[in-house]
Amino acid sequence: MTPGTDGAAGTSSSFEDGERLQKVLARVGLGSRRVCENLIADGRVTVNGEIAELGRRVDPEVDEVALDGVAVGVKPGLVHYLLNKPAGVVTTADDPQGRPTVLGLVPDEPRVFPVGRLDMDTEGLLLLTNDGALTHRLTHPSFGVEKEYIAHVEGSPTRAELRRLREGIELEDGMTAPAEAALLAPGVIRLIIHEGRNRQVRRMCDAIGHPVLRLVRARIGPLADRRLKPGHWRELTAGELRALETAASDQSAARPGQRRPRP
């Protein structure tokens, strides 16, 4: 075996090929190179499931890098946009009916795609990205990333009706998972769910006899921004992206003995 290689086909050389790991970590916002060197020295960084050592080089295109068991998107060219979707815009790449789409509200290049969807009449926060791995984790039900909605409904739910939302609602596609539900004001419900069924919040409110008049998604996992105006977007900060990656991580899959993410 050639010295400095890991012997695995299709993976980068440990010490000769690619970029230095600390440089890659610093580029995606995990700290200065010195800070990232310390993360590696502390055994908190893995490459392709193995604890990395100082001097390790990686190929960001193919190597899987994680910090404290949480995947870190290091592939060059990844972008992550947070959009405040207005009503009347559809969450698709193209619309055969010619209606405005969310892709018309963000830059054309690089090409991005919405993470999940909000129906045309629903407003609020939507993530768009070209990060396929993160998209999978955010949309797969096993990861259970929270979404918070503010629902303006007909009438005002009783305590018993709110309790039904908290315990789960029987819909045509099965029982919903327990949700967090609170009455913010007469006719205004805050509802937190971690599923992603089609028009789920609207159907849950219909089921308790309070149809939705207006629906706004206020939070996706750790992401919230009350100052972002409807129709406007911005890129996620490095801290927000790290928090989102942590929220969308499967901590049960972390390597034995590896440290949990620090708050």
PyRosetta script that sets phi, psi and omega in degrees:
from pyrosetta import init, pose_from_sequence

init()
pose = pose_from_sequence("MTPGTDGAAGTSSSFEDGERLQKVLARVGLGSRRVCENLIADGRVTVNGEIAELGRRVDPEVDEVALDGVAVGVKPGLVHYLLNKPAGVVTTADDPQGRPTVLGLVPDEPRVFPVGRLDMDTEGLLLLTNDGALTHRLTHPSFGVEKEYIAHVEGSPTRAELRRLREGIELEDGMTAPAEAALLAPGVIRLIIHEGRNRQVRRMCDAIGHPVLRLVRARIGPLADRRLKPGHWRELTAGELRALETAASDQSAARPGQRRPRP")
pose.set_psi(1, 139.0)
pose.set_omega(1, 179.4)
pose.set_phi(2, -69.3)
pose.set_psi(2, 130.5)
pose.set_omega(2, -180.0)
pose.set_phi(3, -56.1)
pose.set_psi(3, 139.7)
pose.set_omega(3, 176.4)
pose.set_phi(4, 90.0)
pose.set_psi(4, -2.8)
pose.set_omega(4, 176.9)
pose.set_phi(5, -102.8)
pose.set_psi(5, 159.0)
pose.set_omega(5, -178.0)
pose.set_phi(6, -96.8)
pose.set_psi(6, -3.6)
pose.set_omega(6, 174.2)
pose.set_phi(7, 82.5)
pose.set_psi(7, -4.1)
pose.set_omega(7, -177.8)
pose.set_phi(8, -96.8)
pose.set_psi(8, 129.2)
pose.set_omega(8, -179.9)
pose.set_phi(9, -66.7)
pose.set_psi(9, 137.7)
pose.set_omega(9, 174.0)
pose.set_phi(10, 83.5)
pose.set_psi(10, 0.8)
pose.set_omega(10, 177.8)
pose.set_phi(11, -110.5)
pose.set_psi(11, 162.6)
pose.set_omega(11, -175.8)
pose.set_phi(12, -77.5)
pose.set_psi(12, 160.7)
pose.set_omega(12, 175.4)
pose.set_phi(13, -72.4)
pose.set_psi(13, 142.4)
pose.set_omega(13, -175.5)
pose.set_phi(14, -68.0)
pose.set_psi(14, -38.9)
pose.set_omega(14, -171.4)
pose.set_phi(15, -127.1)
pose.set_psi(15, -9.1)
pose.set_omega(15, -174.0)
pose.set_phi(16, -111.6)
pose.set_psi(16, -39.2)
pose.set_omega(16, -173.3)
pose.set_phi(17, -101.6)
pose.set_psi(17, 159.9)
pose.set_omega(17, 173.2)
pose.set_phi(18, 79.8)
pose.set_psi(18, -163.7)
pose.set_omega(18, -178.6)
pose.set_phi(19, -101.0)
pose.set_psi(19, 153.1)
pose.set_omega(19, 175.8)
pose.set_phi(20, -64.2)
pose.set_psi(20, 136.5)
pose.set_omega(20, -174.3)
pose.set_phi(21, -58.2)
pose.set_psi(21, -42.5)
pose.set_omega(21, -178.1)
pose.set_phi(22, -63.4)
pose.set_psi(22, -32.9)
pose.set_omega(22, 177.8)
pose.set_phi(23, -67.4)
pose.set_psi(23, -41.9)
pose.set_omega(23, 178.8)
pose.set_phi(24, -63.8)
pose.set_psi(24, -44.3)
pose.set_omega(24, -179.6)
pose.set_phi(25, -64.6)
pose.set_psi(25, -39.6)
pose.set_omega(25, 179.3)
pose.set_phi(26, -66.5)
pose.set_psi(26, -36.8)
pose.set_omega(26, -178.6)
pose.set_phi(27, -64.0)
pose.set_psi(27, -31.5)
pose.set_omega(27, -179.7)
pose.set_phi(28, -91.7)
pose.set_psi(28, 9.2)
pose.set_omega(28, 169.2)
pose.set_phi(29, 94.0)
pose.set_psi(29, 19.1)
pose.set_omega(29, -179.4)
pose.set_phi(30, -85.7)
pose.set_psi(30, 1.8)
pose.set_omega(30, 178.1)
pose.set_phi(31, 134.3)
pose.set_psi(31, -178.0)
pose.set_omega(31, 176.3)
pose.set_phi(32, -67.7)
pose.set_psi(32, 169.0)
pose.set_omega(32, 177.8)
pose.set_phi(33, -61.2)
pose.set_psi(33, -36.7)
pose.set_omega(33, 178.7)
pose.set_phi(34, -63.8)
pose.set_psi(34, -44.2)
pose.set_omega(34, 177.2)
pose.set_phi(35, -59.7)
pose.set_psi(35, -44.2)
pose.set_omega(35, -178.7)
pose.set_phi(36, -67.9)
pose.set_psi(36, -34.3)
pose.set_omega(36, 174.1)
pose.set_phi(37, -60.9)
pose.set_psi(37, -39.8)
pose.set_omega(37, 178.9)
pose.set_phi(38, -66.6)
pose.set_psi(38, -37.3)
pose.set_omega(38, 176.8)
pose.set_phi(39, -60.7)
pose.set_psi(39, -41.9)
pose.set_omega(39, 179.4)
pose.set_phi(40, -67.6)
pose.set_psi(40, -45.9)
pose.set_omega(40, -178.9)
pose.set_phi(41, -61.6)
pose.set_psi(41, -31.4)
pose.set_omega(41, 179.4)
pose.set_phi(42, -79.0)
pose.set_psi(42, -1.4)
pose.set_omega(42, 178.7)
pose.set_phi(43, 77.4)
pose.set_psi(43, 20.3)
pose.set_omega(43, -175.8)
pose.set_phi(44, -92.1)
pose.set_psi(44, -7.0)
pose.set_omega(44, -176.4)
pose.set_phi(45, -112.4)
pose.set_psi(45, 134.4)
pose.set_omega(45, 174.7)
pose.set_phi(46, -120.6)
pose.set_psi(46, 151.6)
pose.set_omega(46, 173.8)
pose.set_phi(47, -125.8)
pose.set_psi(47, 120.3)
pose.set_omega(47, -177.7)
pose.set_phi(48, 53.3)
pose.set_psi(48, 38.1)
pose.set_omega(48, 175.6)
pose.set_phi(49, 85.3)
pose.set_psi(49, -2.4)
pose.set_omega(49, -179.8)
pose.set_phi(50, -111.5)
pose.set_psi(50, 140.9)
pose.set_omega(50, 179.7)
pose.set_phi(51, -62.1)
pose.set_psi(51, 128.1)
pose.set_omega(51, -176.1)
pose.set_phi(52, -82.3)
pose.set_psi(52, 154.4)
pose.set_omega(52, 175.3)
pose.set_phi(53, -115.7)
pose.set_psi(53, 155.4)
pose.set_omega(53, 174.5)
pose.set_phi(54, -57.4)
pose.set_psi(54, 137.6)
pose.set_omega(54, -176.0)
pose.set_phi(55, 98.2)
pose.set_psi(55, -10.0)
pose.set_omega(55, 179.9)
pose.set_phi(56, -64.8)
pose.set_psi(56, 136.8)
pose.set_omega(56, 172.5)
pose.set_phi(57, -111.8)
pose.set_psi(57, 150.1)
pose.set_omega(57, -177.1)
pose.set_phi(58, -135.5)
pose.set_psi(58, 158.2)
pose.set_omega(58, 169.9)
pose.set_phi(59, -104.6)
pose.set_psi(59, 104.7)
pose.set_omega(59, -175.8)
pose.set_phi(60, -59.8)
pose.set_psi(60, -20.2)
pose.set_omega(60, -179.5)
pose.set_phi(61, -71.9)
pose.set_psi(61, -28.8)
pose.set_omega(61, -173.1)
pose.set_phi(62, -125.5)
pose.set_psi(62, -27.8)
pose.set_omega(62, -176.4)
pose.set_phi(63, -76.5)
pose.set_psi(63, 143.9)
pose.set_omega(63, 177.8)
pose.set_phi(64, -100.8)
pose.set_psi(64, 115.7)
pose.set_omega(64, -176.9)
pose.set_phi(65, -109.6)
pose.set_psi(65, 139.3)
pose.set_omega(65, 179.0)
pose.set_phi(66, -138.1)
pose.set_psi(66, 148.5)
pose.set_omega(66, 173.9)
pose.set_phi(67, -120.4)
pose.set_psi(67, 122.7)
pose.set_omega(67, -177.2)
pose.set_phi(68, 55.0)
pose.set_psi(68, 34.9)
pose.set_omega(68, 178.2)
pose.set_phi(69, 81.9)
pose.set_psi(69, 0.6)
pose.set_omega(69, -179.2)
pose.set_phi(70, -105.3)
pose.set_psi(70, 124.6)
pose.set_omega(70, -177.9)
pose.set_phi(71, -59.8)
pose.set_psi(71, 140.9)
pose.set_omega(71, 177.8)
pose.set_phi(72, -117.7)
pose.set_psi(72, 124.8)
pose.set_omega(72, 178.9)
pose.set_phi(73, -75.5)
pose.set_psi(73, 108.6)
pose.set_omega(73, -176.6)
pose.set_phi(74, -114.4)
pose.set_psi(74, -2.8)
pose.set_omega(74, -178.8)
pose.set_phi(75, -63.7)
pose.set_psi(75, 131.7)
pose.set_omega(75, -179.0)
pose.set_phi(76, -61.2)
pose.set_psi(76, 146.8)
pose.set_omega(76, 174.8)
pose.set_phi(77, 86.6)
pose.set_psi(77, 2.6)
pose.set_omega(77, 178.9)
pose.set_phi(78, -72.5)
pose.set_psi(78, 135.4)
pose.set_omega(78, 175.5)
pose.set_phi(79, -129.2)
pose.set_psi(79, 151.8)
pose.set_omega(79, -178.0)
pose.set_phi(80, -139.1)
pose.set_psi(80, 111.0)
pose.set_omega(80, -178.1)
pose.set_phi(81, -106.6)
pose.set_psi(81, 138.3)
pose.set_omega(81, 171.0)
pose.set_phi(82, -106.8)
pose.set_psi(82, 120.0)
pose.set_omega(82, -176.8)
pose.set_phi(83, -115.2)
pose.set_psi(83, 138.7)
pose.set_omega(83, 169.7)
pose.set_phi(84, -95.7)
pose.set_psi(84, 97.1)
pose.set_omega(84, -174.4)
pose.set_phi(85, -73.1)
pose.set_psi(85, 126.9)
pose.set_omega(85, 174.8)
pose.set_phi(86, -83.6)
pose.set_psi(86, 163.6)
pose.set_omega(86, 174.4)
pose.set_phi(87, -65.3)
pose.set_psi(87, 151.2)
pose.set_omega(87, 177.7)
pose.set_phi(88, 89.3)
pose.set_psi(88, 3.1)
pose.set_omega(88, 178.8)
pose.set_phi(89, -115.1)
pose.set_psi(89, 134.4)
pose.set_omega(89, -177.1)
pose.set_phi(90, -93.8)
pose.set_psi(90, 148.2)
pose.set_omega(90, -176.8)
pose.set_phi(91, -95.9)
pose.set_psi(91, 67.6)
pose.set_omega(91, 176.5)
pose.set_phi(92, -140.3)
pose.set_psi(92, 164.7)
pose.set_omega(92, 176.9)
pose.set_phi(93, -75.4)
pose.set_psi(93, -39.8)
pose.set_omega(93, 178.4)
pose.set_phi(94, -138.2)
pose.set_psi(94, 148.7)
pose.set_omega(94, 179.2)
pose.set_phi(95, -126.9)
pose.set_psi(95, 117.5)
pose.set_omega(95, -178.4)
pose.set_phi(96, -63.2)
pose.set_psi(96, -19.8)
pose.set_omega(96, 179.4)
pose.set_phi(97, -88.4)
pose.set_psi(97, -0.2)
pose.set_omega(97, 176.8)
pose.set_phi(98, 76.2)
pose.set_psi(98, 16.9)
pose.set_omega(98, 178.7)
pose.set_phi(99, -77.6)
pose.set_psi(99, 155.5)
pose.set_omega(99, 178.4)
pose.set_phi(100, -63.6)
pose.set_psi(100, 142.4)
pose.set_omega(100, -179.7)
pose.set_phi(101, -117.9)
pose.set_psi(101, 163.2)
pose.set_omega(101, -179.3)
pose.set_phi(102, -64.5)
pose.set_psi(102, -26.9)
pose.set_omega(102, 179.8)
pose.set_phi(103, -68.7)
pose.set_psi(103, -20.2)
pose.set_omega(103, 176.0)
pose.set_phi(104, -76.1)
pose.set_psi(104, -6.8)
pose.set_omega(104, -178.1)
pose.set_phi(105, -101.5)
pose.set_psi(105, -6.8)
pose.set_omega(105, -178.1)
pose.set_phi(106, -124.1)
pose.set_psi(106, 168.0)
pose.set_omega(106, -179.0)
pose.set_phi(107, -57.5)
pose.set_psi(107, 148.3)
pose.set_omega(107, 179.7)
pose.set_phi(108, -70.8)
pose.set_psi(108, -33.7)
pose.set_omega(108, -178.0)
pose.set_phi(109, -127.9)
pose.set_psi(109, 138.7)
pose.set_omega(109, -5.4)
pose.set_phi(110, -71.4)
pose.set_psi(110, 158.5)
pose.set_omega(110, -178.9)
pose.set_phi(111, -65.5)
pose.set_psi(111, 128.5)
pose.set_omega(111, 178.8)
pose.set_phi(112, -124.2)
pose.set_psi(112, 168.0)
pose.set_omega(112, 179.8)
pose.set_phi(113, -137.5)
pose.set_psi(113, 148.2)
pose.set_omega(113, 179.0)
pose.set_phi(114, -69.3)
pose.set_psi(114, 144.1)
pose.set_omega(114, 176.0)
pose.set_phi(115, -92.5)
pose.set_psi(115, 107.6)
pose.set_omega(115, -172.5)
pose.set_phi(116, 71.8)
pose.set_psi(116, -161.2)
pose.set_omega(116, 179.7)
pose.set_phi(117, -153.3)
pose.set_psi(117, 154.2)
pose.set_omega(117, 168.9)
pose.set_phi(118, -116.2)
pose.set_psi(118, 137.9)
pose.set_omega(118, -179.7)
pose.set_phi(119, -68.7)
pose.set_psi(119, 168.3)
pose.set_omega(119, -169.3)
pose.set_phi(120, -57.3)
pose.set_psi(120, -37.2)
pose.set_omega(120, -175.7)
pose.set_phi(121, -87.5)
pose.set_psi(121, -6.5)
pose.set_omega(121, -179.2)
pose.set_phi(122, -89.0)
pose.set_psi(122, 139.2)
pose.set_omega(122, -179.0)
pose.set_phi(123, -106.4)
pose.set_psi(123, 171.4)
pose.set_omega(123, 168.9)
pose.set_phi(124, 114.2)
pose.set_psi(124, -164.4)
pose.set_omega(124, -167.9)
pose.set_phi(125, -74.4)
pose.set_psi(125, 135.0)
pose.set_omega(125, 178.2)
pose.set_phi(126, -141.7)
pose.set_psi(126, 135.0)
pose.set_omega(126, 177.5)
pose.set_phi(127, -96.5)
pose.set_psi(127, 135.1)
pose.set_omega(127, 174.1)
pose.set_phi(128, -126.4)
pose.set_psi(128, 134.5)
pose.set_omega(128, -174.6)
pose.set_phi(129, -158.6)
pose.set_psi(129, 164.5)
pose.set_omega(129, 169.7)
pose.set_phi(130, -108.0)
pose.set_psi(130, 16.7)
pose.set_omega(130, 179.9)
pose.set_phi(131, -91.4)
pose.set_psi(131, 92.7)
pose.set_omega(131, -175.3)
pose.set_phi(132, -65.1)
pose.set_psi(132, -37.3)
pose.set_omega(132, -178.6)
pose.set_phi(133, -65.3)
pose.set_psi(133, -44.2)
pose.set_omega(133, 179.0)
pose.set_phi(134, -67.8)
pose.set_psi(134, -38.9)
pose.set_omega(134, 177.7)
pose.set_phi(135, -57.2)
pose.set_psi(135, -44.2)
pose.set_omega(135, 179.5)
pose.set_phi(136, -59.6)
pose.set_psi(136, -44.7)
pose.set_omega(136, -178.0)
pose.set_phi(137, -68.7)
pose.set_psi(137, -34.3)
pose.set_omega(137, -178.9)
pose.set_phi(138, -73.1)
pose.set_psi(138, -27.3)
pose.set_omega(138, -175.5)
pose.set_phi(139, -101.2)
pose.set_psi(139, -16.7)
pose.set_omega(139, -178.8)
pose.set_phi(140, -75.7)
pose.set_psi(140, 129.7)
pose.set_omega(140, -175.1)
pose.set_phi(141, -62.4)
pose.set_psi(141, -22.3)
pose.set_omega(141, -177.4)
pose.set_phi(142, -68.0)
pose.set_psi(142, -20.1)
pose.set_omega(142, -178.3)
pose.set_phi(143, -89.0)
pose.set_psi(143, -22.8)
pose.set_omega(143, 170.3)
pose.set_phi(144, 59.8)
pose.set_psi(144, 44.0)
pose.set_omega(144, 178.3)
pose.set_phi(145, -72.0)
pose.set_psi(145, 130.5)
pose.set_omega(145, -176.9)
pose.set_phi(146, -70.8)
pose.set_psi(146, 145.2)
pose.set_omega(146, 168.4)
pose.set_phi(147, -129.5)
pose.set_psi(147, 131.1)
pose.set_omega(147, -178.9)
pose.set_phi(148, -107.0)
pose.set_psi(148, 131.3)
pose.set_omega(148, -178.7)
pose.set_phi(149, -123.6)
pose.set_psi(149, 147.3)
pose.set_omega(149, 170.0)
pose.set_phi(150, -111.3)
pose.set_psi(150, 115.8)
pose.set_omega(150, -175.7)
pose.set_phi(151, -112.3)
pose.set_psi(151, 120.3)
pose.set_omega(151, 171.4)
pose.set_phi(152, -91.8)
pose.set_psi(152, 120.8)
pose.set_omega(152, -171.1)
pose.set_phi(153, -124.6)
pose.set_psi(153, 164.3)
pose.set_omega(153, 173.5)
pose.set_phi(154, -70.6)
pose.set_psi(154, 135.9)
pose.set_omega(154, -179.1)
pose.set_phi(155, 69.2)
pose.set_psi(155, -165.4)
pose.set_omega(155, 179.5)
pose.set_phi(156, -137.0)
pose.set_psi(156, 118.7)
pose.set_omega(156, -176.7)
pose.set_phi(157, -60.6)
pose.set_psi(157, 145.2)
pose.set_omega(157, 175.1)
pose.set_phi(158, -83.6)
pose.set_psi(158, 171.5)
pose.set_omega(158, 176.7)
pose.set_phi(159, -60.6)
pose.set_psi(159, -38.5)
pose.set_omega(159, 179.9)
pose.set_phi(160, -65.1)
pose.set_psi(160, -38.6)
pose.set_omega(160, 179.3)
pose.set_phi(161, -69.8)
pose.set_psi(161, -38.8)
pose.set_omega(161, 174.8)
pose.set_phi(162, -63.5)
pose.set_psi(162, -36.7)
pose.set_omega(162, 178.3)
pose.set_phi(163, -63.5)
pose.set_psi(163, -36.5)
pose.set_omega(163, 176.6)
pose.set_phi(164, -61.2)
pose.set_psi(164, -40.7)
pose.set_omega(164, 177.6)
pose.set_phi(165, -63.3)
pose.set_psi(165, -40.0)
pose.set_omega(165, -178.2)
pose.set_phi(166, -68.9)
pose.set_psi(166, -32.5)
pose.set_omega(166, -175.5)
pose.set_phi(167, -88.4)
pose.set_psi(167, -18.3)
pose.set_omega(167, -177.5)
pose.set_phi(168, 115.9)
pose.set_psi(168, 141.7)
pose.set_omega(168, -177.6)
pose.set_phi(169, -116.5)
pose.set_psi(169, 135.8)
pose.set_omega(169, 176.4)
pose.set_phi(170, -80.6)
pose.set_psi(170, 112.7)
pose.set_omega(170, 177.1)
pose.set_phi(171, -109.4)
pose.set_psi(171, 173.4)
pose.set_omega(171, -177.6)
pose.set_phi(172, -64.7)
pose.set_psi(172, -21.6)
pose.set_omega(172, 177.7)
pose.set_phi(173, -104.5)
pose.set_psi(173, 21.6)
pose.set_omega(173, 174.4)
pose.set_phi(174, 112.6)
pose.set_psi(174, 174.3)
pose.set_omega(174, -178.4)
pose.set_phi(175, -73.0)
pose.set_psi(175, 135.5)
pose.set_omega(175, 175.4)
pose.set_phi(176, -77.9)
pose.set_psi(176, 157.0)
pose.set_omega(176, 174.0)
pose.set_phi(177, -71.5)
pose.set_psi(177, 155.3)
pose.set_omega(177, 176.3)
pose.set_phi(178, -54.3)
pose.set_psi(178, 140.3)
pose.set_omega(178, -179.1)
pose.set_phi(179, -120.4)
pose.set_psi(179, 164.1)
pose.set_omega(179, 169.1)
pose.set_phi(180, -93.9)
pose.set_psi(180, 129.4)
pose.set_omega(180, -177.4)
pose.set_phi(181, -139.4)
pose.set_psi(181, 133.6)
pose.set_omega(181, 179.6)
pose.set_phi(182, -145.8)
pose.set_psi(182, 145.9)
pose.set_omega(182, 176.7)
pose.set_phi(183, -90.5)
pose.set_psi(183, 113.7)
pose.set_omega(183, -179.1)
pose.set_phi(184, -83.2)
pose.set_psi(184, -32.4)
pose.set_omega(184, 179.9)
pose.set_phi(185, -163.4)
pose.set_psi(185, 165.6)
pose.set_omega(185, 177.5)
pose.set_phi(186, -53.0)
pose.set_psi(186, 121.4)
pose.set_omega(186, 178.6)
pose.set_phi(187, 79.6)
pose.set_psi(187, 9.8)
pose.set_omega(187, -179.7)
pose.set_phi(188, -127.7)
pose.set_psi(188, 118.6)
pose.set_omega(188, -177.3)
pose.set_phi(189, -113.6)
pose.set_psi(189, 136.6)
pose.set_omega(189, 166.4)
pose.set_phi(190, -98.5)
pose.set_psi(190, 123.6)
pose.set_omega(190, -176.2)
pose.set_phi(191, -127.6)
pose.set_psi(191, 127.9)
pose.set_omega(191, 179.7)
pose.set_phi(192, -117.6)
pose.set_psi(192, 120.1)
pose.set_omega(192, 179.5)
pose.set_phi(193, -126.4)
pose.set_psi(193, 165.4)
pose.set_omega(193, 175.9)
pose.set_phi(194, -128.0)
pose.set_psi(194, 11.4)
pose.set_omega(194, 173.8)
pose.set_phi(195, -98.8)
pose.set_psi(195, 175.4)
pose.set_omega(195, -179.1)
pose.set_phi(196, -139.1)
pose.set_psi(196, 42.3)
pose.set_omega(196, -179.4)
pose.set_phi(197, -72.4)
pose.set_psi(197, 157.1)
pose.set_omega(197, -179.3)
pose.set_phi(198, -61.8)
pose.set_psi(198, 124.6)
pose.set_omega(198, 177.3)
pose.set_phi(199, 50.3)
pose.set_psi(199, 38.6)
pose.set_omega(199, -172.2)
pose.set_phi(200, -62.7)
pose.set_psi(200, -47.9)
pose.set_omega(200, -177.0)
pose.set_phi(201, -63.4)
pose.set_psi(201, -42.3)
pose.set_omega(201, 178.9)
pose.set_phi(202, -61.8)
pose.set_psi(202, -41.4)
pose.set_omega(202, -179.1)
pose.set_phi(203, -69.8)
pose.set_psi(203, -35.6)
pose.set_omega(203, 177.6)
pose.set_phi(204, -64.5)
pose.set_psi(204, -42.4)
pose.set_omega(204, -179.8)
pose.set_phi(205, -69.4)
pose.set_psi(205, -36.9)
pose.set_omega(205, 174.5)
pose.set_phi(206, -58.6)
pose.set_psi(206, -40.4)
pose.set_omega(206, -175.2)
pose.set_phi(207, -65.6)
pose.set_psi(207, -26.4)
pose.set_omega(207, 178.0)
pose.set_phi(208, -97.7)
pose.set_psi(208, 8.6)
pose.set_omega(208, 174.4)
pose.set_phi(209, 85.2)
pose.set_psi(209, 21.2)
pose.set_omega(209, -179.3)
pose.set_phi(210, -132.6)
pose.set_psi(210, 79.9)
pose.set_omega(210, -178.6)
pose.set_phi(211, -57.6)
pose.set_psi(211, 146.8)
pose.set_omega(211, -178.3)
pose.set_phi(212, -76.2)
pose.set_psi(212, 132.1)
pose.set_omega(212, 174.2)
pose.set_phi(213, -97.2)
pose.set_psi(213, -35.1)
pose.set_omega(213, 178.0)
pose.set_phi(214, -151.3)
pose.set_psi(214, 138.4)
pose.set_omega(214, -177.6)
pose.set_phi(215, -133.6)
pose.set_psi(215, 129.9)
pose.set_omega(215, -178.2)
pose.set_phi(216, -130.1)
pose.set_psi(216, 128.1)
pose.set_omega(216, 172.8)
pose.set_phi(217, -87.7)
pose.set_psi(217, 119.3)
pose.set_omega(217, -173.4)
pose.set_phi(218, -98.6)
pose.set_psi(218, -17.6)
pose.set_omega(218, -175.2)
pose.set_phi(219, -156.3)
pose.set_psi(219, 141.8)
pose.set_omega(219, 171.1)
pose.set_phi(220, -121.6)
pose.set_psi(220, 106.6)
pose.set_omega(220, -175.7)
pose.set_phi(221, 54.6)
pose.set_psi(221, -121.5)
pose.set_omega(221, -180.0)
pose.set_phi(222, -86.3)
pose.set_psi(222, -1.5)
pose.set_omega(222, -173.4)
pose.set_phi(223, -90.7)
pose.set_psi(223, 123.0)
pose.set_omega(223, 174.6)
pose.set_phi(224, -149.9)
pose.set_psi(224, 147.3)
pose.set_omega(224, 179.9)
pose.set_phi(225, -159.0)
pose.set_psi(225, 96.0)
pose.set_omega(225, -179.7)
pose.set_phi(226, -72.3)
pose.set_psi(226, -17.0)
pose.set_omega(226, -177.4)
pose.set_phi(227, -87.6)
pose.set_psi(227, -12.2)
pose.set_omega(227, -178.7)
pose.set_phi(228, -76.1)
pose.set_psi(228, 118.2)
pose.set_omega(228, -174.4)
pose.set_phi(229, -78.4)
pose.set_psi(229, 152.5)
pose.set_omega(229, 177.2)
pose.set_phi(230, -55.3)
pose.set_psi(230, 133.6)
pose.set_omega(230, -178.5)
pose.set_phi(231, 86.9)
pose.set_psi(231, -6.9)
pose.set_omega(231, -179.7)
pose.set_phi(232, -101.3)
pose.set_psi(232, 157.7)
pose.set_omega(232, 179.9)
pose.set_phi(233, -140.1)
pose.set_psi(233, 165.2)
pose.set_omega(233, 172.8)
pose.set_phi(234, -154.8)
pose.set_psi(234, 161.9)
pose.set_omega(234, 175.2)
pose.set_phi(235, -80.9)
pose.set_psi(235, 148.6)
pose.set_omega(235, 175.0)
pose.set_phi(236, -68.1)
pose.set_psi(236, 145.5)
pose.set_omega(236, 171.6)
pose.set_phi(237, -75.9)
pose.set_psi(237, 164.3)
pose.set_omega(237, 178.0)
pose.set_phi(238, -59.4)
pose.set_psi(238, -39.0)
pose.set_omega(238, 179.2)
pose.set_phi(239, -66.0)
pose.set_psi(239, -40.8)
pose.set_omega(239, 178.2)
pose.set_phi(240, -64.8)
pose.set_psi(240, -41.2)
pose.set_omega(240, -180.0)
pose.set_phi(241, -64.2)
pose.set_psi(241, -41.9)
pose.set_omega(241, 178.9)
pose.set_phi(242, -63.4)
pose.set_psi(242, -41.6)
pose.set_omega(242, 178.5)
pose.set_phi(243, -64.2)
pose.set_psi(243, -38.0)
pose.set_omega(243, 179.4)
pose.set_phi(244, -68.7)
pose.set_psi(244, -41.7)
pose.set_omega(244, 177.6)
pose.set_phi(245, -62.1)
pose.set_psi(245, -37.9)
pose.set_omega(245, 178.4)
pose.set_phi(246, -67.1)
pose.set_psi(246, -43.5)
pose.set_omega(246, 179.3)
pose.set_phi(247, -62.5)
pose.set_psi(247, -30.9)
pose.set_omega(247, -176.6)
pose.set_phi(248, -98.0)
pose.set_psi(248, 18.3)
pose.set_omega(248, -178.1)
pose.set_phi(249, -98.4)
pose.set_psi(249, 152.8)
pose.set_omega(249, 174.7)
pose.set_phi(250, -96.8)
pose.set_psi(250, 94.3)
pose.set_omega(250, -174.7)
pose.set_phi(251, -66.8)
pose.set_psi(251, -21.7)
pose.set_omega(251, 178.1)
pose.set_phi(252, -68.4)
pose.set_psi(252, -16.6)
pose.set_omega(252, -179.0)
pose.set_phi(253, -92.0)
pose.set_psi(253, -0.5)
pose.set_omega(253, 179.8)
pose.set_phi(254, -62.8)
pose.set_psi(254, 150.3)
pose.set_omega(254, -178.7)
pose.set_phi(255, -63.4)
pose.set_psi(255, 142.8)
pose.set_omega(255, 178.6)
pose.set_phi(256, -54.6)
pose.set_psi(256, 133.1)
pose.set_omega(256, 177.1)
pose.set_phi(257, 82.8)
pose.set_psi(257, -5.0)
pose.set_omega(257, -178.5)
pose.set_phi(258, -78.9)
pose.set_psi(258, 146.9)
pose.set_omega(258, -177.3)
pose.set_phi(259, -67.9)
pose.set_psi(259, 146.6)
pose.set_omega(259, 173.9)
pose.set_phi(260, -75.9)
pose.set_psi(260, 156.4)
pose.set_omega(260, 178.0)
pose.set_phi(261, -59.2)
pose.set_psi(261, 140.0)
pose.set_omega(261, 177.8)
pose.set_phi(262, -82.5)
pose.set_psi(262, 142.6)
pose.set_omega(262, 178.5)
pose.set_phi(263, -66.1)
pose.dump_pdb("model.pdb")
